[in-house]
Amino acid sequence: MPTHGSLTKAGKVRGQTPKVEGRKRTGTNSSLQNKSNFRKRLILNRFPGQNKPGQRRRRR
């Protein structure tokens, strides 16, 4: 059964590309995130989700 391309060429492009180090990612503090959610939902009375000013719905 013929193959599509030889197995000796497998991984050729990935092996040729230079290694780039990823940037260090830091997450947000959970208490700050909770404070932000509290402010949005209770103080600003926003509906959960995408809160564009023209698309706001009433809370039930």
PDB file of N, CA, C, O and CB in Angstrom:
ATOM      1  N   MET A   1       0.846  -1.180   0.000  1.00  0.00           N
ATOM      2  CA  MET A   1       0.000   0.000   0.000  1.00  0.00           C
ATOM      3  C   MET A   1       0.890   1.241   0.000  1.00  0.00           C
ATOM      4  O   MET A   1       1.699   1.410   0.912  1.00  0.00           O
ATOM      5  CB  MET A   1      -0.962  -0.001   1.223  1.00  0.00           C
ATOM      6  N   PRO A   2       0.760   2.110  -0.999  1.00  0.00           N
ATOM      7  CA  PRO A   2       1.637   3.273  -1.080  1.00  0.00           C
ATOM      8  C   PRO A   2       1.276   4.318  -0.015  1.00  0.00           C
ATOM      9  O   PRO A   2       0.115   4.457   0.369  1.00  0.00           O
ATOM     10  CB  PRO A   2       1.560   3.896  -2.481  1.00  0.00           C
ATOM     11  N   THR A   3       2.285   5.040   0.444  1.00  0.00           N
ATOM     12  CA  THR A   3       2.066   6.098   1.436  1.00  0.00           C
ATOM     13  C   THR A   3       2.136   7.457   0.761  1.00  0.00           C
ATOM     14  O   THR A   3       2.684   7.590  -0.334  1.00  0.00           O
ATOM     15  CB  THR A   3       3.105   6.010   2.581  1.00  0.00           C
ATOM     16  N   HIS A   4       1.587   8.449   1.409  1.00  0.00           N
ATOM     17  CA  HIS A   4       1.635   9.818   0.885  1.00  0.00           C
ATOM     18  C   HIS A   4       2.867  10.499   1.456  1.00  0.00           C
ATOM     19  O   HIS A   4       2.801  11.098   2.529  1.00  0.00           O
ATOM     20  CB  HIS A   4       0.332  10.621   1.241  1.00  0.00           C
ATOM     21  N   GLY A   5       3.964  10.416   0.769  1.00  0.00           N
ATOM     22  CA  GLY A   5       5.213  10.993   1.252  1.00  0.00           C
ATOM     23  C   GLY A   5       5.988   9.979   2.079  1.00  0.00           C
ATOM     24  O   GLY A   5       5.405   9.095   2.707  1.00  0.00           O
ATOM     25  N   SER A   6       7.292  10.116   2.071  1.00  0.00           N
ATOM     26  CA  SER A   6       8.107   9.143   2.787  1.00  0.00           C
ATOM     27  C   SER A   6       8.175   9.478   4.274  1.00  0.00           C
ATOM     28  O   SER A   6       8.033  10.633   4.676  1.00  0.00           O
ATOM     29  CB  SER A   6       9.517   9.086   2.192  1.00  0.00           C
ATOM     30  N   LEU A   7       8.395   8.447   5.072  1.00  0.00           N
ATOM     31  CA  LEU A   7       8.473   8.645   6.524  1.00  0.00           C
ATOM     32  C   LEU A   7       9.774   9.327   6.929  1.00  0.00           C
ATOM     33  O   LEU A   7       9.880   9.834   8.046  1.00  0.00           O
ATOM     34  CB  LEU A   7       8.345   7.306   7.249  1.00  0.00           C
ATOM     35  N   THR A   8      10.769   9.348   6.034  1.00  0.00           N
ATOM     36  CA  THR A   8      12.031  10.018   6.371  1.00  0.00           C
ATOM     37  C   THR A   8      11.864  11.532   6.398  1.00  0.00           C
ATOM     38  O   THR A   8      12.662  12.232   7.021  1.00  0.00           O
ATOM     39  CB  THR A   8      13.126   9.632   5.370  1.00  0.00           C
ATOM     40  N   LYS A   9      10.831  12.044   5.725  1.00  0.00           N
ATOM     41  CA  LYS A   9      10.596  13.490   5.712  1.00  0.00           C
ATOM     42  C   LYS A   9       9.646  13.938   6.815  1.00  0.00           C
ATOM     43  O   LYS A   9       9.328  15.125   6.888  1.00  0.00           O
ATOM     44  CB  LYS A   9      10.043  13.911   4.369  1.00  0.00           C
ATOM     45  N   ALA A  10       9.194  13.061   7.653  1.00  0.00           N
ATOM     46  CA  ALA A  10       8.228  13.409   8.698  1.00  0.00           C
ATOM     47  C   ALA A  10       8.860  14.360   9.716  1.00  0.00           C
ATOM     48  O   ALA A  10       9.960  14.103  10.205  1.00  0.00           O
ATOM     49  CB  ALA A  10       7.709  12.135   9.404  1.00  0.00           C
ATOM     50  N   GLY A  11       8.181  15.436  10.032  1.00  0.00           N
ATOM     51  CA  GLY A  11       8.665  16.403  11.018  1.00  0.00           C
ATOM     52  C   GLY A  11       9.736  17.330  10.486  1.00  0.00           C
ATOM     53  O   GLY A  11      10.439  17.966  11.272  1.00  0.00           O
ATOM     54  N   LYS A  12       9.882  17.427   9.174  1.00  0.00           N
ATOM     55  CA  LYS A  12      10.956  18.229   8.577  1.00  0.00           C
ATOM     56  C   LYS A  12      10.797  19.712   8.918  1.00  0.00           C
ATOM     57  O   LYS A  12      11.753  20.355   9.352  1.00  0.00           O
ATOM     58  CB  LYS A  12      10.976  18.040   7.052  1.00  0.00           C
ATOM     59  N   VAL A  13       9.611  20.248   8.725  1.00  0.00           N
ATOM     60  CA  VAL A  13       9.409  21.683   8.928  1.00  0.00           C
ATOM     61  C   VAL A  13       9.514  22.042  10.401  1.00  0.00           C
ATOM     62  O   VAL A  13      10.114  23.058  10.750  1.00  0.00           O
ATOM     63  CB  VAL A  13       8.049  22.119   8.376  1.00  0.00           C
ATOM     64  N   ARG A  14       8.938  21.222  11.264  1.00  0.00           N
ATOM     65  CA  ARG A  14       8.996  21.513  12.695  1.00  0.00           C
ATOM     66  C   ARG A  14      10.425  21.453  13.203  1.00  0.00           C
ATOM     67  O   ARG A  14      10.813  22.231  14.074  1.00  0.00           O
ATOM     68  CB  ARG A  14       8.121  20.536  13.477  1.00  0.00           C
ATOM     69  N   GLY A  15      11.200  20.542  12.665  1.00  0.00           N
ATOM     70  CA  GLY A  15      12.594  20.453  13.082  1.00  0.00           C
ATOM     71  C   GLY A  15      13.434  21.631  12.619  1.00  0.00           C
ATOM     72  O   GLY A  15      14.430  21.965  13.260  1.00  0.00           O
ATOM     73  N   GLN A  16      13.054  22.267  11.519  1.00  0.00           N
ATOM     74  CA  GLN A  16      13.831  23.380  10.974  1.00  0.00           C
ATOM     75  C   GLN A  16      13.496  24.717  11.622  1.00  0.00           C
ATOM     76  O   GLN A  16      14.313  25.637  11.584  1.00  0.00           O
ATOM     77  CB  GLN A  16      13.610  23.477   9.493  1.00  0.00           C
ATOM     78  N   THR A  17      12.330  24.841  12.207  1.00  0.00           N
ATOM     79  CA  THR A  17      11.943  26.140  12.766  1.00  0.00           C
ATOM     80  C   THR A  17      12.707  26.408  14.058  1.00  0.00           C
ATOM     81  O   THR A  17      12.911  25.497  14.861  1.00  0.00           O
ATOM     82  CB  THR A  17      10.419  26.195  13.024  1.00  0.00           C
ATOM     83  N   PRO A  18      13.132  27.664  14.261  1.00  0.00           N
ATOM     84  CA  PRO A  18      13.875  27.984  15.485  1.00  0.00           C
ATOM     85  C   PRO A  18      12.970  27.950  16.710  1.00  0.00           C
ATOM     86  O   PRO A  18      11.784  28.271  16.636  1.00  0.00           O
ATOM     87  CB  PRO A  18      14.533  29.359  15.365  1.00  0.00           C
ATOM     88  N   LYS A  19      13.546  27.560  17.821  1.00  0.00           N
ATOM     89  CA  LYS A  19      12.792  27.476  19.070  1.00  0.00           C
ATOM     90  C   LYS A  19      12.588  28.872  19.641  1.00  0.00           C
ATOM     91  O   LYS A  19      13.547  29.625  19.813  1.00  0.00           O
ATOM     92  CB  LYS A  19      13.518  26.571  20.093  1.00  0.00           C
ATOM     93  N   VAL A  20      11.346  29.213  19.934  1.00  0.00           N
ATOM     94  CA  VAL A  20      11.014  30.506  20.520  1.00  0.00           C
ATOM     95  C   VAL A  20      10.459  30.255  21.911  1.00  0.00           C
ATOM     96  O   VAL A  20       9.517  29.482  22.082  1.00  0.00           O
ATOM     97  CB  VAL A  20       9.992  31.295  19.634  1.00  0.00           C
ATOM     98  N   GLU A  21      11.043  30.910  22.899  1.00  0.00           N
ATOM     99  CA  GLU A  21      10.581  30.741  24.272  1.00  0.00           C
ATOM    100  C   GLU A  21       9.256  31.464  24.461  1.00  0.00           C
ATOM    101  O   GLU A  21       9.085  32.589  23.990  1.00  0.00           O
ATOM    102  CB  GLU A  21      11.631  31.263  25.275  1.00  0.00           C
ATOM    103  N   GLY A  22       8.327  30.825  25.143  1.00  0.00           N
ATOM    104  CA  GLY A  22       7.042  31.449  25.415  1.00  0.00           C
ATOM    105  C   GLY A  22       7.168  32.471  26.516  1.00  0.00           C
ATOM    106  O   GLY A  22       8.055  32.379  27.365  1.00  0.00           O
ATOM    107  N   ARG A  23       6.266  33.462  26.500  1.00  0.00           N
ATOM    108  CA  ARG A  23       6.304  34.474  27.554  1.00  0.00           C
ATOM    109  C   ARG A  23       5.662  33.922  28.815  1.00  0.00           C
ATOM    110  O   ARG A  23       4.771  33.075  28.749  1.00  0.00           O
ATOM    111  CB  ARG A  23       5.591  35.771  27.105  1.00  0.00           C
ATOM    112  N   LYS A  24       6.112  34.399  29.949  1.00  0.00           N
ATOM    113  CA  LYS A  24       5.555  33.951  31.212  1.00  0.00           C
ATOM    114  C   LYS A  24       4.211  34.625  31.428  1.00  0.00           C
ATOM    115  O   LYS A  24       4.109  35.850  31.360  1.00  0.00           O
ATOM    116  CB  LYS A  24       6.518  34.251  32.383  1.00  0.00           C
ATOM    117  N   ARG A  25       3.194  33.841  31.685  1.00  0.00           N
ATOM    118  CA  ARG A  25       1.857  34.378  31.861  1.00  0.00           C
ATOM    119  C   ARG A  25       1.489  34.351  33.337  1.00  0.00           C
ATOM    120  O   ARG A  25       1.671  33.344  34.021  1.00  0.00           O
ATOM    121  CB  ARG A  25       0.831  33.584  31.027  1.00  0.00           C
ATOM    122  N   THR A  26       0.978  35.457  33.806  1.00  0.00           N
ATOM    123  CA  THR A  26       0.540  35.528  35.193  1.00  0.00           C
ATOM    124  C   THR A  26      -0.956  35.774  35.208  1.00  0.00           C
ATOM    125  O   THR A  26      -1.457  36.642  34.492  1.00  0.00           O
ATOM    126  CB  THR A  26       1.300  36.641  35.973  1.00  0.00           C
ATOM    127  N   GLY A  27      -1.657  35.025  36.009  1.00  0.00           N
ATOM    128  CA  GLY A  27      -3.100  35.186  36.106  1.00  0.00           C
ATOM    129  C   GLY A  27      -3.464  36.305  37.058  1.00  0.00           C
ATOM    130  O   GLY A  27      -2.624  36.783  37.821  1.00  0.00           O
ATOM    131  N   THR A  28      -4.708  36.718  37.010  1.00  0.00           N
ATOM    132  CA  THR A  28      -5.151  37.761  37.920  1.00  0.00           C
ATOM    133  C   THR A  28      -5.439  37.154  39.295  1.00  0.00           C
ATOM    134  O   THR A  28      -5.715  35.961  39.420  1.00  0.00           O
ATOM    135  CB  THR A  28      -6.404  38.480  37.361  1.00  0.00           C
ATOM    136  N   ASN A  29      -5.371  37.976  40.288  1.00  0.00           N
ATOM    137  CA  ASN A  29      -5.657  37.551  41.646  1.00  0.00           C
ATOM    138  C   ASN A  29      -7.156  37.247  41.754  1.00  0.00           C
ATOM    139  O   ASN A  29      -7.978  38.031  41.279  1.00  0.00           O
ATOM    140  CB  ASN A  29      -5.223  38.641  42.679  1.00  0.00           C
ATOM    141  N   SER A  30      -7.515  36.128  42.367  1.00  0.00           N
ATOM    142  CA  SER A  30      -8.922  35.727  42.408  1.00  0.00           C
ATOM    143  C   SER A  30      -9.772  36.705  43.224  1.00  0.00           C
ATOM    144  O   SER A  30     -10.938  36.926  42.897  1.00  0.00           O
ATOM    145  CB  SER A  30      -9.047  34.320  42.991  1.00  0.00           C
ATOM    146  N   SER A  31      -9.205  37.293  44.280  1.00  0.00           N
ATOM    147  CA  SER A  31      -9.995  38.238  45.067  1.00  0.00           C
ATOM    148  C   SER A  31     -10.273  39.509  44.269  1.00  0.00           C
ATOM    149  O   SER A  31     -11.339  40.109  44.413  1.00  0.00           O
ATOM    150  CB  SER A  31      -9.272  38.584  46.378  1.00  0.00           C
ATOM    151  N   LEU A  32      -9.313  39.928  43.419  1.00  0.00           N
ATOM    152  CA  LEU A  32      -9.553  41.096  42.573  1.00  0.00           C
ATOM    153  C   LEU A  32     -10.609  40.792  41.520  1.00  0.00           C
ATOM    154  O   LEU A  32     -11.431  41.647  41.190  1.00  0.00           O
ATOM    155  CB  LEU A  32      -8.253  41.552  41.901  1.00  0.00           C
ATOM    156  N   GLN A  33     -10.582  39.574  40.997  1.00  0.00           N
ATOM    157  CA  GLN A  33     -11.579  39.179  40.001  1.00  0.00           C
ATOM    158  C   GLN A  33     -12.974  39.157  40.630  1.00  0.00           C
ATOM    159  O   GLN A  33     -13.941  39.626  40.031  1.00  0.00           O
ATOM    160  CB  GLN A  33     -11.234  37.792  39.402  1.00  0.00           C
ATOM    161  N   ASN A  34     -13.066  38.600  41.855  1.00  0.00           N
ATOM    162  CA  ASN A  34     -14.357  38.555  42.546  1.00  0.00           C
ATOM    163  C   ASN A  34     -14.863  39.958  42.854  1.00  0.00           C
ATOM    164  O   ASN A  34     -16.058  40.232  42.750  1.00  0.00           O
ATOM    165  CB  ASN A  34     -14.244  37.744  43.839  1.00  0.00           C
ATOM    166  N   LYS A  35     -13.946  40.842  43.232  1.00  0.00           N
ATOM    167  CA  LYS A  35     -14.327  42.221  43.532  1.00  0.00           C
ATOM    168  C   LYS A  35     -14.861  42.909  42.276  1.00  0.00           C
ATOM    169  O   LYS A  35     -15.829  43.667  42.333  1.00  0.00           O
ATOM    170  CB  LYS A  35     -13.126  43.004  44.106  1.00  0.00           C
ATOM    171  N   SER A  36     -14.214  42.634  41.141  1.00  0.00           N
ATOM    172  CA  SER A  36     -14.660  43.209  39.872  1.00  0.00           C
ATOM    173  C   SER A  36     -16.044  42.695  39.502  1.00  0.00           C
ATOM    174  O   SER A  36     -16.896  43.470  39.067  1.00  0.00           O
ATOM    175  CB  SER A  36     -13.661  42.885  38.753  1.00  0.00           C
ATOM    176  N   ASN A  37     -16.274  41.397  39.669  1.00  0.00           N
ATOM    177  CA  ASN A  37     -17.584  40.814  39.365  1.00  0.00           C
ATOM    178  C   ASN A  37     -18.662  41.387  40.278  1.00  0.00           C
ATOM    179  O   ASN A  37     -19.767  41.684  39.823  1.00  0.00           O
ATOM    180  CB  ASN A  37     -17.536  39.286  39.502  1.00  0.00           C
ATOM    181  N   PHE A  38     -18.348  41.544  41.567  1.00  0.00           N
ATOM    182  CA  PHE A  38     -19.290  42.107  42.530  1.00  0.00           C
ATOM    183  C   PHE A  38     -19.678  43.528  42.117  1.00  0.00           C
ATOM    184  O   PHE A  38     -20.851  43.899  42.142  1.00  0.00           O
ATOM    185  CB  PHE A  38     -18.682  42.103  43.953  1.00  0.00           C
ATOM    186  N   ARG A  39     -18.674  44.306  41.741  1.00  0.00           N
ATOM    187  CA  ARG A  39     -18.928  45.695  41.351  1.00  0.00           C
ATOM    188  C   ARG A  39     -19.797  45.749  40.096  1.00  0.00           C
ATOM    189  O   ARG A  39     -20.728  46.551  40.021  1.00  0.00           O
ATOM    190  CB  ARG A  39     -17.598  46.442  41.114  1.00  0.00           C
ATOM    191  N   LYS A  40     -19.496  44.903  39.112  1.00  0.00           N
ATOM    192  CA  LYS A  40     -20.265  44.921  37.866  1.00  0.00           C
ATOM    193  C   LYS A  40     -21.714  44.516  38.095  1.00  0.00           C
ATOM    194  O   LYS A  40     -22.631  45.165  37.591  1.00  0.00           O
ATOM    195  CB  LYS A  40     -19.627  43.995  36.838  1.00  0.00           C
ATOM    196  N   ARG A  41     -21.923  43.444  38.855  1.00  0.00           N
ATOM    197  CA  ARG A  41     -23.267  42.886  38.954  1.00  0.00           C
ATOM    198  C   ARG A  41     -24.142  43.597  39.972  1.00  0.00           C
ATOM    199  O   ARG A  41     -25.318  43.843  39.706  1.00  0.00           O
ATOM    200  CB  ARG A  41     -23.186  41.437  39.303  1.00  0.00           C
ATOM    201  N   LEU A  42     -23.589  43.934  41.136  1.00  0.00           N
ATOM    202  CA  LEU A  42     -24.423  44.500  42.194  1.00  0.00           C
ATOM    203  C   LEU A  42     -24.408  46.019  42.228  1.00  0.00           C
ATOM    204  O   LEU A  42     -25.447  46.640  42.452  1.00  0.00           O
ATOM    205  CB  LEU A  42     -23.979  43.974  43.521  1.00  0.00           C
ATOM    206  N   ILE A  43     -23.257  46.623  42.010  1.00  0.00           N
ATOM    207  CA  ILE A  43     -23.187  48.077  42.101  1.00  0.00           C
ATOM    208  C   ILE A  43     -23.637  48.724  40.799  1.00  0.00           C
ATOM    209  O   ILE A  43     -24.400  49.691  40.822  1.00  0.00           O
ATOM    210  CB  ILE A  43     -21.766  48.524  42.449  1.00  0.00           C
ATOM    211  N   LEU A  44     -23.172  48.200  39.654  1.00  0.00           N
ATOM    212  CA  LEU A  44     -23.527  48.786  38.363  1.00  0.00           C
ATOM    213  C   LEU A  44     -24.786  48.182  37.762  1.00  0.00           C
ATOM    214  O   LEU A  44     -25.249  48.641  36.717  1.00  0.00           O
ATOM    215  CB  LEU A  44     -22.388  48.621  37.400  1.00  0.00           C
ATOM    216  N   ASN A  45     -25.358  47.147  38.411  1.00  0.00           N
ATOM    217  CA  ASN A  45     -26.573  46.465  37.955  1.00  0.00           C
ATOM    218  C   ASN A  45     -26.481  46.004  36.505  1.00  0.00           C
ATOM    219  O   ASN A  45     -27.383  46.257  35.706  1.00  0.00           O
ATOM    220  CB  ASN A  45     -27.767  47.378  38.117  1.00  0.00           C
ATOM    221  N   ARG A  46     -25.399  45.333  36.176  1.00  0.00           N
ATOM    222  CA  ARG A  46     -25.234  44.840  34.814  1.00  0.00           C
ATOM    223  C   ARG A  46     -25.685  43.400  34.703  1.00  0.00           C
ATOM    224  O   ARG A  46     -25.593  42.627  35.656  1.00  0.00           O
ATOM    225  CB  ARG A  46     -23.785  44.970  34.370  1.00  0.00           C
ATOM    226  N   PHE A  47     -26.168  43.054  33.539  1.00  0.00           N
ATOM    227  CA  PHE A  47     -26.588  41.683  33.252  1.00  0.00           C
ATOM    228  C   PHE A  47     -25.354  40.861  32.921  1.00  0.00           C
ATOM    229  O   PHE A  47     -24.449  41.386  32.273  1.00  0.00           O
ATOM    230  CB  PHE A  47     -27.620  41.635  32.081  1.00  0.00           C
ATOM    231  N   PRO A  48     -25.267  39.588  33.336  1.00  0.00           N
ATOM    232  CA  PRO A  48     -24.103  38.770  33.012  1.00  0.00           C
ATOM    233  C   PRO A  48     -23.954  38.590  31.506  1.00  0.00           C
ATOM    234  O   PRO A  48     -24.950  38.488  30.791  1.00  0.00           O
ATOM    235  CB  PRO A  48     -24.207  37.409  33.693  1.00  0.00           C
ATOM    236  N   GLY A  49     -22.724  38.551  31.025  1.00  0.00           N
ATOM    237  CA  GLY A  49     -22.451  38.364  29.610  1.00  0.00           C
ATOM    238  C   GLY A  49     -21.859  39.617  29.005  1.00  0.00           C
ATOM    239  O   GLY A  49     -21.244  40.420  29.707  1.00  0.00           O
ATOM    240  N   GLN A  50     -22.038  39.790  27.720  1.00  0.00           N
ATOM    241  CA  GLN A  50     -21.491  40.953  27.039  1.00  0.00           C
ATOM    242  C   GLN A  50     -22.400  42.137  27.304  1.00  0.00           C
ATOM    243  O   GLN A  50     -23.565  42.147  26.905  1.00  0.00           O
ATOM    244  CB  GLN A  50     -21.338  40.696  25.515  1.00  0.00           C
ATOM    245  N   ASN A  51     -21.855  43.132  27.981  1.00  0.00           N
ATOM    246  CA  ASN A  51     -22.673  44.250  28.445  1.00  0.00           C
ATOM    247  C   ASN A  51     -22.462  45.482  27.592  1.00  0.00           C
ATOM    248  O   ASN A  51     -21.865  46.455  28.053  1.00  0.00           O
ATOM    249  CB  ASN A  51     -22.364  44.569  29.894  1.00  0.00           C
ATOM    250  N   LYS A  52     -22.936  45.462  26.367  1.00  0.00           N
ATOM    251  CA  LYS A  52     -22.909  46.666  25.548  1.00  0.00           C
ATOM    252  C   LYS A  52     -24.056  47.548  26.027  1.00  0.00           C
ATOM    253  O   LYS A  52     -25.123  47.034  26.364  1.00  0.00           O
ATOM    254  CB  LYS A  52     -23.029  46.334  24.006  1.00  0.00           C
ATOM    255  N   PRO A  53     -23.861  48.856  26.063  1.00  0.00           N
ATOM    256  CA  PRO A  53     -24.904  49.721  26.626  1.00  0.00           C
ATOM    257  C   PRO A  53     -26.257  49.595  25.931  1.00  0.00           C
ATOM    258  O   PRO A  53     -27.285  49.719  26.595  1.00  0.00           O
ATOM    259  CB  PRO A  53     -24.455  51.147  26.563  1.00  0.00           C
ATOM    260  N   GLY A  54     -26.297  49.355  24.629  1.00  0.00           N
ATOM    261  CA  GLY A  54     -27.570  49.256  23.938  1.00  0.00           C
ATOM    262  C   GLY A  54     -28.244  47.918  24.091  1.00  0.00           C
ATOM    263  O   GLY A  54     -29.425  47.791  23.767  1.00  0.00           O
ATOM    264  N   GLN A  55     -27.534  46.908  24.576  1.00  0.00           N
ATOM    265  CA  GLN A  55     -28.084  45.567  24.636  1.00  0.00           C
ATOM    266  C   GLN A  55     -28.406  45.095  26.041  1.00  0.00           C
ATOM    267  O   GLN A  55     -28.659  43.910  26.256  1.00  0.00           O
ATOM    268  CB  GLN A  55     -27.141  44.621  24.012  1.00  0.00           C
ATOM    269  N   ARG A  56     -28.398  46.008  26.996  1.00  0.00           N
ATOM    270  CA  ARG A  56     -28.669  45.610  28.376  1.00  0.00           C
ATOM    271  C   ARG A  56     -30.101  45.178  28.535  1.00  0.00           C
ATOM    272  O   ARG A  56     -31.016  45.797  27.990  1.00  0.00           O
ATOM    273  CB  ARG A  56     -28.360  46.744  29.337  1.00  0.00           C
ATOM    274  N   ARG A  57     -30.294  44.099  29.293  1.00  0.00           N
ATOM    275  CA  ARG A  57     -31.632  43.600  29.565  1.00  0.00           C
ATOM    276  C   ARG A  57     -31.942  43.774  31.025  1.00  0.00           C
ATOM    277  O   ARG A  57     -31.036  43.966  31.837  1.00  0.00           O
ATOM    278  CB  ARG A  57     -31.773  42.134  29.155  1.00  0.00           C
ATOM    279  N   ARG A  58     -33.207  43.709  31.373  1.00  0.00           N
ATOM    280  CA  ARG A  58     -33.579  43.816  32.773  1.00  0.00           C
ATOM    281  C   ARG A  58     -33.253  42.536  33.502  1.00  0.00           C
ATOM    282  O   ARG A  58     -33.294  41.445  32.933  1.00  0.00           O
ATOM    283  CB  ARG A  58     -35.057  44.144  32.917  1.00  0.00           C
ATOM    284  N   ARG A  59     -32.925  42.687  34.781  1.00  0.00           N
ATOM    285  CA  ARG A  59     -32.719  41.513  35.627  1.00  0.00           C
ATOM    286  C   ARG A  59     -34.073  40.925  35.984  1.00  0.00           C
ATOM    287  O   ARG A  59     -35.051  41.658  36.123  1.00  0.00           O
ATOM    288  CB  ARG A  59     -31.916  41.875  36.911  1.00  0.00           C
ATOM    289  N   ARG A  60     -34.136  39.641  36.131  1.00  0.00           N
ATOM    290  CA  ARG A  60     -35.394  38.994  36.508  1.00  0.00           C
ATOM    291  C   ARG A  60     -35.556  38.971  37.991  1.00  0.00           C
ATOM    292  O   ARG A  60     -36.558  38.464  38.495  1.00  0.00           O
ATOM    293  CB  ARG A  60     -35.468  37.588  35.965  1.00  0.00           C
TER     294      ARG A  60
END
